[in-house]
Amino acid sequence: MRKLFLSAIVMLIAFSTLAQSDEKNFPKIPSVTVKTIDGRDFNTADIENDGKPIILSFWALWCTPCMRELTAIAEDYEDWTEETGVKLIAVSIDDARSTSRVLPTVQGRNWDYEVYLDANSDFRRAMNVNQIPHNFIINGKGEIVWQHTSFSEGSQHQLIELVRRLNKGEDISGH
């Protein structure tokens, strides 16, 4: 009986150690000041969605795949938010010469996203974005759990599928 009890204690300690080693430390969104679309300063460390996932999408007016991706997502975005609670934040990396065209573009395409302007590219550099479109999925704790560059027709469906899996508590970092 004593051996059985000791074996159970050893197994419990082993499982506890194993469970702790499986926990991943994901980076958080860095603190950088960007502009809101109406010209106010905004600290990116304050990005949140009441514990629900966030898609952070870096884009620019000159980036055709970015425009196609954000337009494709806009077609289903209302359904996505109702189903998963996800919020999409579009970060324009257009420089100061073209930021005045961002708002008319967003309104003209009926994008119902939160939009920030990163005209000096501080946030882009802090997030290590080297090419666009570049999407990140942020979990409810504000941790960056997935990222991807490029867009192809239909890839927006993979994006929402990852958000669904995240909402189920699955680890999506390896996808």
N, C-alpha and C positions, 0 to 999 in steps of 0.2 A: 504494500500500500504506500509505504514511504517513497519507494522508487518511482511509483506512478505519479505521486504528488510532485516530486522533484522534476520529473520529466515534463510535467505540465507547466511548471514554472519556467523551465528552460525554453520550452517552445513559445510560451507567452512573451518572454523577453526577446527571442529571436524574431517573432512576428512584429513586435513593437519596433524593433530596430529597423527591420526591413521596410515597414510602412513609413518610417521617418525618412529613410533614404530615397523613397520614391517621390517625395514631395519636391516639386520644382520651384525654383525661385525665378519668377518672371520679372522683367524690368517694368518699371512704371513709366508713364508719360513724363518726359522731362519738363521742367519749368522754363518756359520761354514766353516772351511777350509778343503776341501777334495782334492784328487789328480785326475787329468785327467788320462785317460788311458795311456797317454805318459809321466806321471810323473810330470806334472806341478801342482802347487798349484791353487786351484779354490775356490772362496768364493761362497757358495750356495745362498747367498742373491742376487747374480748376475744372477741367473737362470731366463730366460725370453724367450718368443716366439713371439715377435712383437704383443702383445695383444691377442694372440690366446691361446687356452687351452694347458695344459701340463699334461701328465700322468707321475707321479713320482713313480717308481717301485723299491722297495728294494728287493734284491735277493742275493743268494750265490751259488757257484758252487756245494755245497753239498746238496742243496735244490731241490729235484726232482720236486715238484709242481712249483717252480719258473722257472725251466728250461722248463717245459712243457708249462707254461703260456707264457713266452717270445717267445718261438718257435711258439706257436699258433698265437700270435699277429703278429709275423714277416711275416706270410703268407698273412696277409691283410694290413700290415702297410702302404705300399705305397698308397693303395686305401684310407685308413683312412686319411693320410696327405693331399692327393689331395682334399678329400671331406670336411674335417673339419679344416684343418690346424694344427691339433694336433701334438705335438712333444712328444715322449716318452724318458724319461731320466731314465736309469737303474743304480741304485746305488748298487754296489757290497759291501757287508759287510764282505767279506772274509778277514781273518787276513793276516798279512804281509807274512806269510809262503806260502800262496797260491795265492796272488795277481798276481804273474808272470804267472799264468795259465788263468787269466781272458781274456787277449787280444786274445790268441789263441782260446779260447772258443767262444768269440764274433765273431771273423773272421771265424771260422770253421762253425758256425751256420748261417752266413750271416745276423747277426742282424745289422740293419742299425740305431741303436740307439746312442744317446749320452750316454757315460758310464763314471761314476765316481767311484773312489775307496775310501771307507770309512773304511780303515783297522783298525783304532783305535776306531771305532764306535761312534765318537763324533756326527756325523750327525744323526745316528740312534737314539741315546739317545735324541738329541734335538727334533726329530720328534716323540718321544715316540713310537718307533717301537719295539715291544716285540716279535713278531713272523713274519715269512716271508712265502710266499710272502705278502707284504703289499703295497697296491697301494693308491696313493693320486691323486685326480684331482685338478689341480690348474687353476683358471680362468684367464682371460686376464689381470686382475689387480694384479696378483701374490698372490691371496688369496686361501687358502686351503679350498675348498668347499665340498669335499667328501673324504672318505677314506674307505678302506675295506681290510680285511685279507683273506687269503686262495684262492685256485683256484680249480675249477671243470671244466670239459670239457664243452665248450660252454660259460663259464662266460665272455670270452673276448668280446662276442657279447653284453652283458649287459654293459660292460665298454664303448664301442664305442657308444652305445645308450645314455648313460648318457652324453657323450661329445656332441652328437648331440643336446640333450635337453638343455645343457648349452649354446651352440651356439645360440639357439632360445631364450635365455634369461630366461629360466625356472630355478626355484630354485631346485637343485638336492640334497641339503644337507640332506633331510629327507629320501633318498633312500638307 
